[in-house]
Amino acid sequence: MRHVVHRETSALGLLVAKTGDFPAAFAEALGHGGPALIELRTDPAQLTPDRRLAEAAPRAGQ
């Protein structure tokens, strides 16, 4: 997890790239005492927690 604090506004920015890092980022944002933004990086091929795009796409010849 990467974080940055904007000098002039004291806004906190957090970058979460792994699902397991989200609880800590959320707790940090809540405890910051000022504005906070959490950017979530997601896998565009992951449609739902248990289904990927490749599984949903029609297969040639079917």
Distance bins in CASP14 RR format, pairs under 12 A and 6 or more apart:
PFRMAT RR
TARGET T0000
AUTHOR 0000-0000-0000
RMODE 2
METHOD distances of the structure
MODEL  1
1 12 0 0 0 0 0 1 0 0 0 0 0
1 13 0 0 0 0 0 1 0 0 0 0 0
1 14 1 0 0 1 0 0 0 0 0 0 0
1 15 1 0 0 1 0 0 0 0 0 0 0
1 16 1 0 1 0 0 0 0 0 0 0 0
1 17 1 0 0 1 0 0 0 0 0 0 0
1 18 1 0 0 1 0 0 0 0 0 0 0
1 19 0 0 0 0 0 1 0 0 0 0 0
1 20 0 0 0 0 1 0 0 0 0 0 0
1 21 1 0 1 0 0 0 0 0 0 0 0
1 22 0 0 0 0 1 0 0 0 0 0 0
1 23 0 0 0 0 0 1 0 0 0 0 0
1 24 1 0 0 1 0 0 0 0 0 0 0
1 25 1 0 1 0 0 0 0 0 0 0 0
1 26 0 0 0 0 0 1 0 0 0 0 0
1 27 0 0 0 0 0 1 0 0 0 0 0
1 28 0 0 0 0 1 0 0 0 0 0 0
1 29 0 0 0 0 0 1 0 0 0 0 0
1 38 0 0 0 0 1 0 0 0 0 0 0
1 39 0 0 0 0 0 1 0 0 0 0 0
1 40 0 0 0 0 0 1 0 0 0 0 0
1 41 0 0 0 0 0 1 0 0 0 0 0
2 12 0 0 0 0 0 1 0 0 0 0 0
2 13 0 0 0 0 1 0 0 0 0 0 0
2 14 1 0 0 1 0 0 0 0 0 0 0
2 15 1 0 1 0 0 0 0 0 0 0 0
2 16 0 0 0 0 1 0 0 0 0 0 0
2 17 0 0 0 0 1 0 0 0 0 0 0
2 18 0 0 0 0 0 1 0 0 0 0 0
2 21 0 0 0 0 1 0 0 0 0 0 0
2 25 0 0 0 0 1 0 0 0 0 0 0
2 28 0 0 0 0 0 1 0 0 0 0 0
2 38 0 0 0 0 0 1 0 0 0 0 0
2 39 0 0 0 0 1 0 0 0 0 0 0
2 41 0 0 0 0 0 1 0 0 0 0 0
3 11 0 0 0 0 0 1 0 0 0 0 0
3 12 1 0 0 1 0 0 0 0 0 0 0
3 13 1 0 1 0 0 0 0 0 0 0 0
3 14 1 0 1 0 0 0 0 0 0 0 0
3 15 1 0 0 1 0 0 0 0 0 0 0
3 16 0 0 0 0 1 0 0 0 0 0 0
3 21 0 0 0 0 0 1 0 0 0 0 0
3 24 0 0 0 0 0 1 0 0 0 0 0
3 25 1 0 0 1 0 0 0 0 0 0 0
3 28 1 0 0 1 0 0 0 0 0 0 0
3 29 0 0 0 0 1 0 0 0 0 0 0
3 32 0 0 0 0 1 0 0 0 0 0 0
3 36 0 0 0 0 1 0 0 0 0 0 0
3 37 0 0 0 0 0 1 0 0 0 0 0
3 38 0 0 0 0 1 0 0 0 0 0 0
3 39 0 0 0 0 0 1 0 0 0 0 0
4 10 0 0 0 0 0 1 0 0 0 0 0
4 11 0 0 0 0 1 0 0 0 0 0 0
4 12 1 0 0 1 0 0 0 0 0 0 0
4 13 1 0 1 0 0 0 0 0 0 0 0
4 14 0 0 0 0 1 0 0 0 0 0 0
4 15 0 0 0 0 1 0 0 0 0 0 0
4 32 0 0 0 0 0 1 0 0 0 0 0
4 36 0 0 0 0 0 1 0 0 0 0 0
4 37 0 0 0 0 1 0 0 0 0 0 0
4 38 0 0 0 0 0 1 0 0 0 0 0
4 39 0 0 0 0 0 1 0 0 0 0 0
5 11 1 0 0 1 0 0 0 0 0 0 0
5 12 1 0 1 0 0 0 0 0 0 0 0
5 13 1 0 0 1 0 0 0 0 0 0 0
5 14 0 0 0 0 0 1 0 0 0 0 0
5 28 0 0 0 0 0 1 0 0 0 0 0
5 29 0 0 0 0 0 1 0 0 0 0 0
5 32 0 0 0 0 1 0 0 0 0 0 0
5 33 0 0 0 0 0 1 0 0 0 0 0
5 34 0 0 0 0 1 0 0 0 0 0 0
5 35 0 0 0 0 0 1 0 0 0 0 0
5 36 0 0 0 0 1 0 0 0 0 0 0
5 37 0 0 0 0 0 1 0 0 0 0 0
6 12 1 0 0 1 0 0 0 0 0 0 0
6 13 1 0 0 1 0 0 0 0 0 0 0
6 32 0 0 0 0 0 1 0 0 0 0 0
6 34 0 0 0 0 0 1 0 0 0 0 0
6 35 0 0 0 0 1 0 0 0 0 0 0
6 36 0 0 0 0 0 1 0 0 0 0 0
6 37 0 0 0 0 1 0 0 0 0 0 0
8 35 0 0 0 0 0 1 0 0 0 0 0
9 32 0 0 0 0 0 1 0 0 0 0 0
9 34 0 0 0 0 1 0 0 0 0 0 0
9 35 1 0 0 1 0 0 0 0 0 0 0
9 36 0 0 0 0 0 1 0 0 0 0 0
9 37 0 0 0 0 0 1 0 0 0 0 0
10 32 0 0 0 0 1 0 0 0 0 0 0
10 33 0 0 0 0 1 0 0 0 0 0 0
10 34 1 0 0 1 0 0 0 0 0 0 0
10 35 1 0 0 1 0 0 0 0 0 0 0
10 36 0 0 0 0 1 0 0 0 0 0 0
11 29 0 0 0 0 0 1 0 0 0 0 0
11 32 0 0 0 0 1 0 0 0 0 0 0
11 33 0 0 0 0 0 1 0 0 0 0 0
11 34 1 0 0 1 0 0 0 0 0 0 0
11 35 1 0 1 0 0 0 0 0 0 0 0
11 36 1 0 0 1 0 0 0 0 0 0 0
11 37 1 0 0 1 0 0 0 0 0 0 0
11 38 0 0 0 0 0 1 0 0 0 0 0
12 25 0 0 0 0 1 0 0 0 0 0 0
12 26 0 0 0 0 0 1 0 0 0 0 0
12 27 0 0 0 0 0 1 0 0 0 0 0
12 28 1 0 0 1 0 0 0 0 0 0 0
12 29 1 0 0 1 0 0 0 0 0 0 0
12 30 0 0 0 0 0 1 0 0 0 0 0
12 31 0 0 0 0 1 0 0 0 0 0 0
12 32 1 0 1 0 0 0 0 0 0 0 0
12 33 0 0 0 0 1 0 0 0 0 0 0
12 34 1 0 0 1 0 0 0 0 0 0 0
12 35 1 0 0 1 0 0 0 0 0 0 0
12 36 1 0 1 0 0 0 0 0 0 0 0
12 37 1 0 0 1 0 0 0 0 0 0 0
12 38 0 0 0 0 1 0 0 0 0 0 0
12 39 0 0 0 0 0 1 0 0 0 0 0
13 25 0 0 0 0 1 0 0 0 0 0 0
13 28 0 0 0 0 1 0 0 0 0 0 0
13 29 0 0 0 0 1 0 0 0 0 0 0
13 32 0 0 0 0 1 0 0 0 0 0 0
13 34 0 0 0 0 0 1 0 0 0 0 0
13 35 0 0 0 0 1 0 0 0 0 0 0
13 36 1 0 0 1 0 0 0 0 0 0 0
13 37 1 0 1 0 0 0 0 0 0 0 0
13 38 1 0 0 1 0 0 0 0 0 0 0
13 39 1 0 0 1 0 0 0 0 0 0 0
13 40 0 0 0 0 0 1 0 0 0 0 0
14 21 0 0 0 0 1 0 0 0 0 0 0
14 22 0 0 0 0 1 0 0 0 0 0 0
14 23 0 0 0 0 0 1 0 0 0 0 0
14 24 0 0 0 0 1 0 0 0 0 0 0
14 25 1 0 1 0 0 0 0 0 0 0 0
14 26 0 0 0 0 1 0 0 0 0 0 0
14 27 0 0 0 0 0 1 0 0 0 0 0
14 28 1 0 0 1 0 0 0 0 0 0 0
14 29 1 0 0 1 0 0 0 0 0 0 0
14 30 0 0 0 0 0 1 0 0 0 0 0
14 31 0 0 0 0 0 1 0 0 0 0 0
14 32 0 0 0 0 1 0 0 0 0 0 0
14 35 0 0 0 0 0 1 0 0 0 0 0
14 36 1 0 0 1 0 0 0 0 0 0 0
14 37 1 0 0 1 0 0 0 0 0 0 0
14 38 1 0 1 0 0 0 0 0 0 0 0
14 39 1 0 0 1 0 0 0 0 0 0 0
14 40 0 0 0 0 1 0 0 0 0 0 0
14 41 0 0 0 0 0 1 0 0 0 0 0
15 21 0 0 0 0 1 0 0 0 0 0 0
15 22 0 0 0 0 0 1 0 0 0 0 0
15 25 0 0 0 0 1 0 0 0 0 0 0
15 28 0 0 0 0 0 1 0 0 0 0 0
15 29 0 0 0 0 0 1 0 0 0 0 0
15 37 0 0 0 0 1 0 0 0 0 0 0
15 38 0 0 0 0 1 0 0 0 0 0 0
15 39 1 0 1 0 0 0 0 0 0 0 0
15 40 0 0 0 0 1 0 0 0 0 0 0
15 41 1 0 0 1 0 0 0 0 0 0 0
16 22 1 0 1 0 0 0 0 0 0 0 0
16 23 0 0 0 0 1 0 0 0 0 0 0
16 24 0 0 0 0 1 0 0 0 0 0 0
16 25 1 0 1 0 0 0 0 0 0 0 0
16 26 0 0 0 0 1 0 0 0 0 0 0
16 27 0 0 0 0 0 1 0 0 0 0 0
16 28 0 0 0 0 0 1 0 0 0 0 0
16 29 0 0 0 0 0 1 0 0 0 0 0
16 37 0 0 0 0 0 1 0 0 0 0 0
16 38 1 0 0 1 0 0 0 0 0 0 0
16 39 1 0 0 1 0 0 0 0 0 0 0
16 40 1 0 1 0 0 0 0 0 0 0 0
16 41 1 0 0 1 0 0 0 0 0 0 0
16 42 0 0 0 0 1 0 0 0 0 0 0
17 25 0 0 0 0 0 1 0 0 0 0 0
17 38 0 0 0 0 0 1 0 0 0 0 0
17 39 0 0 0 0 1 0 0 0 0 0 0
17 40 0 0 0 0 1 0 0 0 0 0 0
17 41 1 0 1 0 0 0 0 0 0 0 0
17 42 0 0 0 0 1 0 0 0 0 0 0
17 43 0 0 0 0 1 0 0 0 0 0 0
18 24 0 0 0 0 0 1 0 0 0 0 0
18 25 0 0 0 0 1 0 0 0 0 0 0
18 40 0 0 0 0 0 1 0 0 0 0 0
18 41 0 0 0 0 1 0 0 0 0 0 0
18 42 0 0 0 0 0 1 0 0 0 0 0
18 43 0 0 0 0 0 1 0 0 0 0 0
19 25 0 0 0 0 0 1 0 0 0 0 0
19 26 0 0 0 0 0 1 0 0 0 0 0
19 40 0 0 0 0 1 0 0 0 0 0 0
19 41 0 0 0 0 0 1 0 0 0 0 0
19 42 0 0 0 0 1 0 0 0 0 0 0
19 43 0 0 0 0 1 0 0 0 0 0 0
19 46 0 0 0 0 0 1 0 0 0 0 0
19 49 0 0 0 0 1 0 0 0 0 0 0
20 26 0 0 0 0 0 1 0 0 0 0 0
20 40 0 0 0 0 0 1 0 0 0 0 0
21 27 0 0 0 0 0 1 0 0 0 0 0
21 28 0 0 0 0 0 1 0 0 0 0 0
21 38 0 0 0 0 0 1 0 0 0 0 0
21 39 0 0 0 0 0 1 0 0 0 0 0
21 40 0 0 0 0 1 0 0 0 0 0 0
21 41 0 0 0 0 0 1 0 0 0 0 0
22 28 0 0 0 0 0 1 0 0 0 0 0
22 29 0 0 0 0 0 1 0 0 0 0 0
22 38 1 0 0 1 0 0 0 0 0 0 0
22 39 0 0 0 0 0 1 0 0 0 0 0
22 40 1 0 0 1 0 0 0 0 0 0 0
22 41 0 0 0 0 0 1 0 0 0 0 0
22 42 0 0 0 0 0 1 0 0 0 0 0
23 29 0 0 0 0 0 1 0 0 0 0 0
23 30 0 0 0 0 0 1 0 0 0 0 0
23 38 0 0 0 0 0 1 0 0 0 0 0
24 30 0 0 0 0 0 1 0 0 0 0 0
24 31 0 0 0 0 0 1 0 0 0 0 0
24 38 0 0 0 0 0 1 0 0 0 0 0
25 31 0 0 0 0 0 1 0 0 0 0 0
25 32 0 0 0 0 0 1 0 0 0 0 0
25 36 0 0 0 0 1 0 0 0 0 0 0
25 37 0 0 0 0 0 1 0 0 0 0 0
25 38 1 0 1 0 0 0 0 0 0 0 0
25 39 0 0 0 0 1 0 0 0 0 0 0
25 40 0 0 0 0 1 0 0 0 0 0 0
25 41 0 0 0 0 0 1 0 0 0 0 0
26 32 0 0 0 0 0 1 0 0 0 0 0
26 36 0 0 0 0 1 0 0 0 0 0 0
26 37 0 0 0 0 0 1 0 0 0 0 0
26 38 1 0 0 1 0 0 0 0 0 0 0
26 40 0 0 0 0 0 1 0 0 0 0 0
27 36 0 0 0 0 0 1 0 0 0 0 0
27 38 0 0 0 0 0 1 0 0 0 0 0
28 34 0 0 0 0 0 1 0 0 0 0 0
28 36 1 0 0 1 0 0 0 0 0 0 0
28 37 0 0 0 0 0 1 0 0 0 0 0
28 38 0 0 0 0 1 0 0 0 0 0 0
29 35 0 0 0 0 1 0 0 0 0 0 0
29 36 1 1 0 0 0 0 0 0 0 0 0
29 37 1 0 0 1 0 0 0 0 0 0 0
29 38 1 0 1 0 0 0 0 0 0 0 0
29 39 0 0 0 0 0 1 0 0 0 0 0
29 40 0 0 0 0 0 1 0 0 0 0 0
30 36 1 0 0 1 0 0 0 0 0 0 0
30 38 0 0 0 0 0 1 0 0 0 0 0
32 38 0 0 0 0 0 1 0 0 0 0 0
40 46 0 0 0 0 0 1 0 0 0 0 0
42 48 0 0 0 0 0 1 0 0 0 0 0
42 49 0 0 0 0 0 1 0 0 0 0 0
43 49 0 0 0 0 0 1 0 0 0 0 0
43 51 0 0 0 0 0 1 0 0 0 0 0
43 52 0 0 0 0 1 0 0 0 0 0 0
43 53 0 0 0 0 1 0 0 0 0 0 0
43 54 0 0 0 0 0 1 0 0 0 0 0
44 52 0 0 0 0 0 1 0 0 0 0 0
44 53 1 0 0 1 0 0 0 0 0 0 0
44 54 0 0 0 0 0 1 0 0 0 0 0
45 51 0 0 0 0 1 0 0 0 0 0 0
45 52 1 0 1 0 0 0 0 0 0 0 0
45 53 1 0 1 0 0 0 0 0 0 0 0
45 54 1 0 0 1 0 0 0 0 0 0 0
45 55 0 0 0 0 1 0 0 0 0 0 0
45 56 0 0 0 0 1 0 0 0 0 0 0
45 57 0 0 0 0 1 0 0 0 0 0 0
46 52 1 0 1 0 0 0 0 0 0 0 0
46 53 1 0 0 1 0 0 0 0 0 0 0
46 54 0 0 0 0 0 1 0 0 0 0 0
46 55 0 0 0 0 0 1 0 0 0 0 0
46 56 0 0 0 0 0 1 0 0 0 0 0
47 53 1 0 1 0 0 0 0 0 0 0 0
47 54 0 0 0 0 1 0 0 0 0 0 0
47 55 0 0 0 0 1 0 0 0 0 0 0
47 56 1 0 1 0 0 0 0 0 0 0 0
47 57 0 0 0 0 0 1 0 0 0 0 0
48 55 0 0 0 0 0 1 0 0 0 0 0
48 56 0 0 0 0 1 0 0 0 0 0 0
50 56 0 0 0 0 0 1 0 0 0 0 0
51 57 0 0 0 0 0 1 0 0 0 0 0
END
